[in-house]
Amino acid sequence: MANDMRRINDDMAAYWMPFTPNKVFKANPRLLESADGLYYTSTDGRQVFDGSSGLWCCALGHNQTKIVEAIREQAGKLDYATSFGYGHPAAFELANILAAKMPGDLNHIFYTNSGSESVETALKIALAYHRMRGDGQRVRLIGREGGYHGVGFGGISVGGMVNNRKYFGALLPGVDHMPLPYDARMHRSVGQPEEGAEYADELEKILTLHDPSTVAAVIVEPVAGSNGVFVPPKGYLERLREITKKHGILLIFDEVITGFGRLGYTTAAERFGIEPDLITTAKALNNGTVPMGAVAVHSDIYGTFMDEGGEGVEFFHGYTYSAHPLAVAAAKATQELYDELDANANVRELEGYFGEAMHHIAKADVINDVRHLGFMAALTFDQIDGKPMSRSSQIFARAFENGLKVRLSSDHVAIAPPIISQKSDIDLIVDRMEKTISDVG
């Protein structure tokens, strides 16, 4: 059997795939050859609806002419420019565009290349900010159980997904975790659950344990995405903001998934009417076309670095590819398209229809929960003989065979179509999911 597996995998062995059961995949690969609009084309010529927006990132679908042309033109003009002691005009133009779309006084942009890098950047900004203010004792970071904040050591330390943490040692010291604000009361809620705001008070208990004057930052996803789309109860995020402000702790919203239209607004912060101190972004920032991320930073934080950083480098941090010209060109075109297509308004208009569709699918006997907000949702499937992922993994694979790409996370299957999807596209998702559920049984 092992020899058979090696022969099957010979032409694929060199690529060690991320977050993938390599042996299983390479024995029966799902290969995508091209993409256009809301569809991928597989190597066997099938049209597959992109029900997960790439990996939450292709919010406007694929092969958008304006974005493609911007990348092509930029590649022929300026293919690379370092951001260490130099700059290029488009990077400053994009920063102004992004700052104008951020809530409140988050008026400054630090460029990264991924969501993981955005999280690492935000955590470092928080720690350095307190030290510059003379609060160097603030070294603790607080995340949340079930949270996903990328794969850097900072991100997996504050993150709360077990498999992402357990292989990598002690991680960062001084990190604690709040509970995921979800329980049986919230099952099958329509949008935000009505009950559960009291989960935020667990933060006060953690602060009492550690002394709030030692805590630098709290980081949460406004809507938890990677662990199965868990929507915050009404009042929960507002209470977190109150508690952090009271104790002088920075609040970081990880909006790598929720940023740029997923919830019908540029940020979840805008939707919930909350102004955090930092917002991490990536993914849909430039429609997933060129690796890029960004951290939006409150003016008070930026001002502290400028005032206290002396005449030299104020923040010893950055990346070779920060503000890469191709990524910036793609982002500028993408941000213009969001406005031209009124994509956020489309999500707001169809959010109810999408939610009803998800609840319709969830009537199946093998589904025990459904959660949704904006254009993101997850269905939780019953296990077969008590084995984790036994049914959900079959649903994931069969959906692709039936022409629908979805996202698998444990017993959850996430659905997050491009934010320009129409009612007919949502109907297609329902039809293909129902067929898939029937096929798998």
Buried (B, 14 or more C-beta within 10 A) or exposed (E): EEEEEEEBBEEBEEEEEEEEEBEEBBEEEBEBEEBEBBBBBBEEEBEBBBBBBBBBBBBBBBBBEBBBEBBEEBEEEBEEBBBEEEEBEBBEEBBEBBBEBBBBBBBBBBBBBBBBBBBBBBBBBBBBBBBBBEBEEBBBBBBBBBBBBBBBBBBBBBBBBEEBEEEEEEBBEEBBBBBBBBEEEBBBBBBBBEEBBEBBEBBBEBBEEBEBBBBBBBBBBBBBBBBBBBBBBBBBBBBBBBBBEEBBBBBBBBBBBBBBBBBBBBBBBBBBEBBBBBBBBBBBBBBBBBBBBBBBBBBEBBBBBEEBBEEEEBBEBBBEBBBBBBBBBBBBBBBBBBEEBEBBEBBBEBBEEBBEBBBEBBEBEBBBBBBBBBBBBBBBBBBBEEEEBBBBBBBBBBBBBBBBBBBBBBBBBBBBBBBBBBEEBBEBBBBBBBBBBEEBE
